[in-house]
Amino acid sequence: TVVAASAQQSAEQWLKALNSSLGECYAMRVEVNTSADTMSGYYMVDGDSYYIELEQMEVYCNGKVRHEINNSRKEVTVDSVDPSSGDLLQNPTRAFDFVADEFKMSVAETTPTGCVVSLMPLDSSSAVVEIILVLQRNGSKVLPKNILYDYDGECYAIELEMVDVGATKLPRWNKESYSDYDMVSFI
């Protein structure tokens, strides 16, 4: 219908404005809420590389290899990046890169300062049931405020707040910093 096409187009326009506003290098404070826990942290993206700090966990990724550190267990897990993952905690470089051939997009609600975008995967075998993204205008920019992931009834919500990166450099993996940690490699 014409209304559905218009809503989908509007959702795509919001997401395009979001990605344009974020650019190649950005950082955010995050608070992750699950049914069992609340965790706070930070992440920074620079192109295909990223760094995540969430409570006792850290993740360094150069776009190909991911080093996930559990500081409480003194353990490093090395794995390949899943380039298709759009989950903010698994691959933040693609967290807001939703494409129309993967998701049915619709604007569920609009407000004077933003909107709520609903994303339903087109692949019926996907573990993701729905992603809900709350976007907010900040001057000429569109920024994410919240994102909710529903994985077959297991939900977690992430509150987001932009951080000015200024001249901050992306933290990079340094093996010597974790020389006394156990290494587990899946590569």
N, C-alpha and C positions, 0 to 999 in steps of 0.2 A: 504494500500500500504506500501511498505518498507520504503519510505521516511517519510510518516506520522508516522509510528511506531518509526522510528529513532528520529524524532523531539519530539515525546511524551516522549520517554525515556530520551532524553537530558533535557527536562523540568523537569522531575522527578529527574534527577541527580542534576540539579541546586537547586531545592527545598530541596533535601536531604542535600546538602552542606550548604545551608542557615540555616536550622534548627540545623545542627551540629555546625555551627559557633556561633549561638546565645546561645545555651546551655539552662540551666534551669533558670539562673538569668541574666537579662540584662536590660538596660534602653536606651531610645531614646528621643531626642527632636523631636517634631512634629510641622508641620505647616499644618493646614487643610484649604483647599480652596474649597468653594462651590460657586454656582452662586450668592449667596447673601452676603457672608461674608468670611473673613479670620481670623482664630484663631490660636494662638500659644500656645504650652504647652510642656508637658513632660509626659512620662509614664515609669513605671518600672514593670517588671514581675519577680516573684520568684516562680517557680513551677506552681501551679494552682492559686496562689494569685497574685493580681496586684493593682497598684495605678495609677490613671490618674489625671493630672491637666491640664485643658484646659480653659484659661481665668477665668471666675467666677465659673467654674464647677470643682468639684473634685469627684473622684469615688474611693472607697475602696472596695476591694473584697477579701474574704478569700477562694475563690474557690467554695463556695456554695451560700453565701449571698452577694448581691451587695448594697452598700450604696452610692447613687448618691446625691451629695450636690450641691445645687444652692446657692452660697454665696450672690448673689445680692437679691434673694427673701427670704433668710434665711430659706431654706426648705431642708429637707432630704427625699429622696424617697428610700424605702427599697424594694428590689425585689430579686427573685431567679435568679441565673445565668442561661442563656441559653447555655448549654454546646455545642450545635451544631452550635452556631454562630461563624463564622470565620471573622466577621467584627472587625477590629482593635479597634474601639471605643466602641464596645459592649463586646468583649471578647478577649483582646489582647493575652491571653495565647494560642489561636488557630489561630491567625491572619495569620500565615505562615504555618499552618498545613493542606495543601491541599492534598487530597487523590484522587487517580485515579478513585475510584468508585463514586466520587461525581462531578468530573470536567474533562472535556476534556482539556488536557494541551498541549500547543505547544510553541515552542520558536519562537516568532514573528520576532525577530531581535537579532543579535549578534554583539558585538563590541570587540575590543582587551581587554577591561577592564570589560566586563559584558554582560548582555543580557536583553531582554524584554520577559517576559513570559505572555502569554495570557491564562486565565482560564475561561472556559465556563461551567456553571453548566449543568449536565446531566439531572437534574430534570426540566422539562419544566414548572412546576408551580412555580419555584423559582422566587422571586422578583429580584434576581441578574441576570442581563443580561450578564455582563462580569466583570472580575477583571483583571487589567493589573498591573503587578509587574515588576519594574525596579530593577535589581540586579547588584551589582558592586563587583568586586574582590578587596580585600584589603589585600595584602600579600597572606597568605594561606587561608584567610577567604572569604566567600561570604556574603555580607551584603545587606539589602534592602536600596534602595535610594528613591524610590517613589512607591506609590500604588494608583491606580485609581479604584474606585468602580462605576459601572453603575447600578443603580436600576431603571429599566424601564424608562430610559432617564434622571433621576435625578442623576447627577454625582457629586462626590466629590473626590478631589485628596489630598493625604497626602504626604508631603515631610518628609523624615526621616533622622536623624543623630544620630549615636551611641554615647552614653555617657558612660564613664568609671564609673562603679558603685563602684569600689574599695571596701572599707569597709562599704559603705552605706547600711543601713538596709531599708527594704521595709516599708514605712509608714503603720501603722495599724489603723483601725477604733477605735476611742475613743469617746464613747457616750457623755462623760462629756464636750468635746471640742465643742459640738453642742447642749448643753442643752437648749439654748434659741431659737433653730430653730423649726419650725413646722415639725412634722414627719408624713409621708404618707407611709403606709405599704401595700404592695400587697402580703404579705406572710400570 
